[in-house]
Amino acid sequence: MKAGFWVAPEGEDAAMTVMPIGAEPPLRARKLNFLATSSAEEMIRRCCATAMLLPEIADALDVQRADAPGRLFDITDFPDDDRTLITETLGEGEVAGIAALGNGITAQMQEAVMAGVWRIRFTDAEDRLVADYVEVASIPAAVRQACSALPAAIEHGPAPAGAMNVMPVLTEIQDRVARYREGDPAHVITFSLFPMSPEDMAFLQTTLGAGPVQLTSRGYGTCRVVATGARNVWSVQFFNAMDTIILDTLEICDIPSVAVAAEEDFRDSATRLREIEEAYFK
């Protein structure tokens, strides 16, 4: 893989591994739609909690706005069959990731096939389940919570030997971070537009540091979105089928748009979820 701004530290390649929800293969990889099987039909008859939850999620999607806080549905205490059925019904969409919170708690996030619907599992340092939620939101609240304590100030020493452009880049980042206000459009720094030596990149990585959120979007190709250790500064990298970086950027913004559900996604997802409910749960 061609090196870019964000490179996993030596021995920590697993840092970008998206933690799946459950041990089952991805829903999209299965040849049969689980909901159309006889096993699902029997499970649906037993799982009253799921049948009651789906219209509530659809109602939340009807009124959700992209810039508004989301709505959480606590399924931690649902029976195991219900939680399994919810996993099967929601499926796995394009975006997944992890967010490191305080006290050793990690949020494992998977967007459903219905954009704007998320499954969020909170686990402790021993990987034991702490809480399990379905969330309707443009991005899970755990992402913003994890980034809320990041510093806005960026401190660094003198440029290293061999540096070319890192100091002007850091000045630009500092200026944009200081001026950024919620709702402002993203400011994008594209590394392919000017030369950066290995010394530049190493100094930039060390200065910004690694943040608490890592997301992967697998829409048209793969995009990896990683929070740096500076508030509102994100590494956004696009990869081709050979896992080679084809676009390497930093974005100064709230959350990069590639990982965020849009306004129209909520209405489309509400319609799709009601179609699933009508076809299989009534």
Secondary structure, DSSP 4 states (H G I P E B T S, - for coil): ----S--PPTT-GGGG----SSSSPPGGG-SS-GGGSHHHHHHHHH-HHHHHHHHHHHHHHHH--TTS--EEEE-TTS-HHHHHHHHHHH---SEEEEEE-GGG-EEEEEE-SSTTEEEEEEE-TT--EEEEEEEESSS-HHHHHHHTT--S-----SPPTT-SSHHHHHHHHHHHHHH--TTPPPEEEEGGGS---HHHHHHHHHHH-EEEEEEEE-SSSEEEEEEESSTTEEEEEEE-TTS-EEEEEEEESSS-GGGS--HHHHHHHHHHHHHHHHHH--
